[in-house]
Amino acid sequence: MSILDQIVFGKVSTAPDISLRYAEMGSGPLVLMVHGFPESWYSWRHQLPAIAKAGFRAVAVDVRGYGGSSAPKEVEAYSMAELAGDMASLAHSLSPDQPAIIIGHDWGAPIAWTSALLHPDRFRAVSGLSIPHSAPGPVSADILQDQFFTQKGRYFYQVDFQEVGTAEAELEADPAEVIRKFYYAISGDAPEGTWPADKKPGDGLLKGLPEPPMPLPWLDHDDVAYLAGEFSRSGFHGPLNRYRNQRRDHAMLTALDSNVIHQPSLFIGGTSDLATRLAGPDSLEKLAKLLPGLQGLHMLEGCGHWTQQERSGEVNALLVDWLAKQ
């Protein structure tokens, strides 16, 4: 039976003119799952049944800008403070009497970390996949990216995403191609060097990315078709706006008294995940100080960026074991 036949969709207003679509299964304490780029609630299709079976109300949300959720045009509507506010409002609507547990992957991980940091009354535990929690550095990430990539004549996709309209045009031309090639290029299935090292600024995301040998063990033609259909409907403007808020996010995070998250926490990553490497060689070493409630740090050997899709069985076992302790 397809996951689409098992879930129930709902929608909740989280801010003026903003509503979020979510998929849910099960009953019990709320577990809220937050996806990254370019994904959707569907990224958690393997976790929804497992977490529901473990006795929880498993909810996977479409972040604003994605799928069936609202997609405002303004860049500032996608700041980390706005997205964390969405998650807090959604958690309160679905579980007004008990704080939720939040789990995020890729951009969903910083959203989850920040939601727990800014709204500790709404989230009693937090887990991140792929992107470890970090404290802001002296300058925002886009400045560092410009220094380390653009000024040295090297391509970096997050820099490429900054100009409104350019990346939208490339990605919206064929969403299925984006899903196939981008997912494969940074997965554990792709041979070392699949991501081109000789790309120049302005080359675009897809240049040099090979067609994958479909179907992949964790991504088949139906998966690609569903995800592509979501982006054909919603477009990429909202998702790309997440990358255009780095200075706004940096200012918000540096203004906080502390970036320490005290709730029980968990981190799961992959040894072949380029995004985890990008976070820095000492990012995992710093977690104990930033997450004093850290209850587990698991690095899955050979796993690439799409953690919960590539290694669904292992991730489910780790999450369910951790959830049982909360």
C-alpha positions as CSV (number, residue, x, y, z in Angstrom):
1,M,0.0,0.0,0.0
2,S,1.3,3.4,-0.9
3,I,2.1,5.9,1.8
4,L,-0.4,8.2,0.1
5,D,-3.1,5.7,0.9
6,Q,-2.1,5.6,4.6
7,I,-1.8,9.2,5.6
8,V,-4.3,12.0,6.4
9,F,-3.6,15.5,5.2
10,G,-4.4,18.6,7.3
11,K,-3.8,22.3,7.2
12,V,-3.3,24.8,9.9
13,S,-2.9,28.6,9.9
14,T,0.3,29.6,11.6
15,A,0.5,33.4,10.8
16,P,-1.5,36.0,9.0
17,D,-2.0,34.7,5.4
18,I,0.1,31.6,6.1
19,S,-1.2,28.1,6.3
20,L,0.9,24.9,6.4
21,R,-0.1,21.5,5.0
22,Y,0.9,18.5,6.9
23,A,0.7,14.7,6.5
24,E,0.0,12.6,9.6
25,M,-0.3,9.1,10.9
26,G,-1.0,7.6,14.3
27,S,-2.0,9.0,17.7
28,G,-0.2,9.9,20.8
29,P,2.4,12.5,21.7
30,L,3.2,14.8,18.7
31,V,6.4,14.2,16.7
32,L,6.8,17.0,14.1
33,M,9.2,16.3,11.1
34,V,10.6,19.1,9.0
35,H,12.1,18.6,5.6
36,G,14.9,20.5,3.7
37,F,15.7,21.6,0.1
38,P,14.4,20.5,-2.4
39,E,12.0,18.2,-0.6
40,S,8.6,18.0,1.0
41,W,6.7,16.1,3.7
42,Y,7.2,13.1,1.4
43,S,10.9,13.0,2.5
44,W,9.6,11.4,5.7
45,R,7.5,8.8,4.0
46,H,9.5,6.0,5.6
47,Q,9.4,7.5,9.1
48,L,5.7,8.3,9.4
49,P,4.6,4.7,9.7
50,A,7.4,3.7,12.0
51,I,6.9,6.6,14.4
52,A,3.2,6.1,14.3
53,K,3.6,2.4,15.1
54,A,5.8,3.3,18.1
55,G,2.8,5.2,19.7
56,F,3.2,8.7,18.5
57,R,1.2,11.2,16.3
58,A,3.7,11.4,13.4
59,V,3.3,14.6,11.5
60,A,5.5,15.7,8.5
61,V,4.9,19.3,7.4
62,D,5.4,21.1,4.1
63,V,7.6,24.1,5.1
64,R,6.2,27.4,3.8
65,G,6.9,27.8,0.1
66,Y,6.6,24.1,-0.5
67,G,3.9,21.7,-1.7
68,G,0.5,22.5,-0.3
69,S,1.7,25.3,2.1
70,S,1.4,29.0,1.6
71,A,4.2,30.5,-0.5
72,P,4.6,34.3,0.1
73,K,6.7,36.2,-2.4
74,E,8.8,38.3,0.0
75,V,12.3,37.1,0.7
76,E,12.1,38.1,4.3
77,A,9.0,35.8,4.8
78,Y,11.5,32.9,4.8
79,S,13.8,34.0,7.6
80,M,14.6,31.4,10.3
81,A,12.6,33.3,12.9
82,E,9.5,33.2,10.7
83,L,10.0,29.4,10.0
84,A,10.6,28.6,13.6
85,G,7.5,30.6,14.4
86,D,5.6,28.5,12.0
87,M,6.7,25.3,13.7
88,A,5.8,26.6,17.1
89,S,2.4,27.7,16.0
90,L,1.8,24.3,14.2
91,A,2.9,22.4,17.3
92,H,0.6,24.5,19.5
93,S,-2.4,24.0,17.2
94,L,-1.9,20.2,17.0
95,S,-0.8,19.7,20.7
96,P,-1.9,22.6,22.8
97,D,-1.5,20.7,26.1
98,Q,1.9,19.1,25.6
99,P,5.1,20.3,24.0
100,A,6.0,18.4,20.8
101,I,9.2,16.7,19.7
102,I,10.7,18.1,16.6
103,I,13.0,16.4,14.0
104,G,14.6,18.1,11.0
105,H,16.7,17.2,8.0
106,D,18.9,19.5,5.8
107,W,17.4,23.0,6.2
108,G,14.8,21.3,8.4
109,A,17.6,20.6,10.9
110,P,18.4,24.3,11.5
111,I,14.7,25.0,11.5
112,A,14.3,22.3,14.2
113,W,17.3,23.5,16.2
114,T,16.1,27.1,16.1
115,S,12.5,26.2,16.9
116,A,13.7,24.4,20.1
117,L,16.0,27.3,20.9
118,L,13.5,30.1,20.4
119,H,10.4,28.2,21.6
120,P,11.4,25.9,24.4
121,D,7.9,25.9,25.8
122,R,6.6,24.3,22.6
123,F,9.4,21.7,22.0
124,R,10.5,19.2,24.7
125,A,13.1,17.4,22.6
126,V,14.9,17.9,19.2
127,S,16.7,15.9,16.7
128,G,18.7,17.0,13.6
129,L,19.8,15.0,10.6
130,S,22.7,15.9,8.4
131,I,23.2,19.5,9.7
132,P,24.6,19.8,13.2
133,H,23.5,22.6,15.5
134,S,26.0,25.5,15.5
135,A,26.5,28.9,16.9
136,P,26.8,31.8,14.5
137,G,30.3,32.9,13.6
138,P,31.6,36.5,13.4
139,V,30.1,37.0,9.9
140,S,27.2,35.5,8.0
141,A,27.6,32.4,5.9
142,D,27.0,34.2,2.5
143,I,30.1,36.5,3.2
144,L,32.3,33.4,3.8
145,Q,30.9,31.7,0.7
146,D,31.7,34.6,-1.4
147,Q,35.3,34.7,0.0
148,F,36.0,31.0,-0.3
149,F,34.2,30.3,-3.6
150,T,33.2,33.3,-5.8
151,Q,36.3,35.4,-5.3
152,K,38.4,32.3,-6.1
153,G,36.4,31.7,-9.3
154,R,34.7,28.6,-8.0
155,Y,31.0,27.7,-8.1
156,F,28.9,27.3,-5.0
157,Y,25.2,26.6,-5.3
158,Q,24.2,28.8,-2.3
159,V,25.9,31.8,-3.9
160,D,24.2,30.9,-7.2
161,F,20.8,31.0,-5.4
162,Q,21.2,34.6,-4.2
163,E,20.0,36.4,-7.4
164,V,16.2,36.3,-7.5
165,G,14.9,34.8,-10.7
166,T,18.0,33.1,-12.1
167,A,17.9,29.9,-10.1
168,E,14.1,29.8,-10.3
169,A,14.3,29.8,-14.1
170,E,16.8,26.9,-14.2
171,L,15.1,24.7,-11.6
172,E,11.5,25.2,-12.7
173,A,12.3,24.3,-16.3
174,D,12.4,20.6,-15.4
175,P,11.8,19.7,-11.7
176,A,12.1,16.0,-12.3
177,E,15.6,16.5,-13.7
178,V,16.5,18.6,-10.6
179,I,15.3,15.8,-8.2
180,R,17.1,13.0,-10.1
181,K,20.4,14.7,-10.6
182,F,20.8,16.8,-7.4
183,Y,19.6,13.9,-5.2
184,Y,22.0,11.5,-6.8
185,A,25.0,13.8,-6.9
186,I,25.2,14.2,-3.1
187,S,24.0,10.7,-2.1
188,G,26.0,7.9,-0.8
189,D,25.4,6.0,-4.1
190,A,27.4,8.6,-6.2
191,P,31.1,7.8,-6.7
192,E,33.6,10.2,-5.2
193,G,33.9,13.2,-7.5
194,T,30.4,13.1,-8.9
195,W,29.9,16.7,-7.8
196,P,32.0,18.7,-10.3
197,A,35.0,20.5,-8.9
198,D,35.6,22.7,-11.9
199,K,32.3,24.6,-12.1
200,K,32.5,28.4,-12.3
201,P,30.3,31.1,-10.8
202,G,27.1,31.3,-12.8
203,D,27.3,27.8,-14.2
204,G,24.0,26.8,-12.5
205,L,23.1,23.9,-10.3
206,L,22.7,21.2,-13.0
207,K,25.7,21.8,-15.1
208,G,28.0,18.7,-14.9
209,L,25.6,16.6,-12.9
210,P,25.1,13.2,-14.4
211,E,21.9,11.3,-14.9
212,P,21.7,8.7,-12.2
213,P,21.2,5.0,-12.8
214,M,17.5,5.0,-11.9
215,P,15.9,3.6,-10.0
216,L,18.2,4.1,-7.0
217,P,17.8,1.7,-4.0
218,W,16.0,4.5,-2.1
219,L,14.5,6.6,-4.8
220,D,12.4,5.2,-7.6
221,H,10.5,6.7,-10.6
222,D,7.3,7.2,-8.6
223,D,9.2,9.1,-5.9
224,V,10.7,11.4,-8.5
225,A,7.3,11.9,-10.1
226,Y,5.6,12.8,-6.8
227,L,8.3,15.3,-5.8
228,A,8.5,16.8,-9.3
229,G,4.7,17.3,-9.3
230,E,4.9,19.2,-6.0
231,F,7.5,21.6,-7.4
232,S,5.6,22.0,-10.7
233,R,2.7,23.3,-8.6
234,S,4.6,25.4,-6.0
235,G,7.7,26.5,-7.9
236,F,11.1,27.1,-6.4
237,H,10.9,30.8,-5.4
238,G,9.9,30.1,-1.8
239,P,12.5,27.3,-1.3
240,L,15.2,29.5,-2.8
241,N,14.3,32.4,-0.5
242,R,15.5,30.3,2.4
243,Y,19.1,30.8,1.1
244,R,18.5,34.6,0.7
245,N,18.1,35.2,4.5
246,Q,21.5,34.4,5.7
247,R,22.4,37.9,6.9
248,R,19.0,38.3,8.5
249,D,19.3,35.0,10.3
250,H,22.9,35.8,11.4
251,A,21.7,39.0,13.0
252,M,18.9,37.3,14.8
253,L,21.1,34.5,16.2
254,T,23.9,36.7,17.2
255,A,21.5,38.9,19.2
256,L,20.5,36.0,21.4
257,D,22.0,35.6,24.9
258,S,22.9,32.0,24.2
259,N,22.7,29.4,21.4
260,V,22.7,26.5,23.8
261,I,19.8,24.1,23.4
262,H,19.0,22.4,26.8
263,Q,16.3,20.0,25.7
264,P,17.1,16.3,25.1
265,S,18.6,16.0,21.6
266,L,19.9,13.6,19.0
267,F,22.0,13.9,15.9
268,I,22.2,11.5,12.9
269,G,24.5,12.0,9.9
270,G,26.3,10.2,7.2
271,T,30.0,9.8,6.7
272,S,29.6,10.6,3.0
273,D,27.4,13.6,3.4
274,L,28.9,16.7,1.8
275,A,26.7,19.0,3.8
276,T,28.0,17.7,7.1
277,R,31.5,18.2,5.8
278,L,30.6,21.7,4.8
279,A,29.6,22.5,8.4
280,G,33.3,22.2,9.3
281,P,35.6,19.5,10.7
282,D,35.0,20.6,14.3
283,S,31.2,20.9,14.0
284,L,30.5,17.6,15.6
285,E,33.0,18.1,18.4
286,K,31.2,21.3,19.4
287,L,27.8,19.6,19.8
288,A,28.4,18.5,23.4
289,K,28.8,22.1,24.5
290,L,25.9,23.5,22.4
291,L,23.6,20.5,23.2
292,P,24.2,19.5,26.8
293,G,21.2,17.2,26.6
294,L,22.7,15.3,23.6
295,Q,21.6,11.6,24.0
296,G,23.2,10.3,20.8
297,L,25.5,11.1,17.9
298,H,25.3,8.6,15.1
299,M,27.3,8.7,11.8
300,L,26.0,6.1,9.3
301,E,28.9,4.7,7.3
302,G,28.7,5.5,3.6
303,C,25.4,7.4,3.9
304,G,25.1,10.6,1.8
305,H,23.0,13.6,2.3
306,W,19.5,12.2,2.1
307,T,19.8,10.5,5.5
308,Q,16.3,9.3,6.3
309,Q,15.6,8.3,2.7
310,E,18.9,6.5,2.0
311,R,19.0,4.6,5.3
312,S,15.4,4.5,6.4
313,G,15.6,1.3,8.4
314,E,18.6,2.5,10.4
315,V,17.3,6.0,10.9
316,N,13.9,4.6,12.0
317,A,15.5,2.3,14.6
318,L,17.6,5.2,16.0
319,L,14.6,7.6,16.1
320,V,12.2,5.2,17.7
321,D,14.7,4.2,20.3
322,W,15.4,7.8,21.1
323,L,11.7,8.8,21.1
324,A,11.0,6.0,23.6
325,K,13.2,7.8,26.2
326,Q,11.3,11.1,25.9
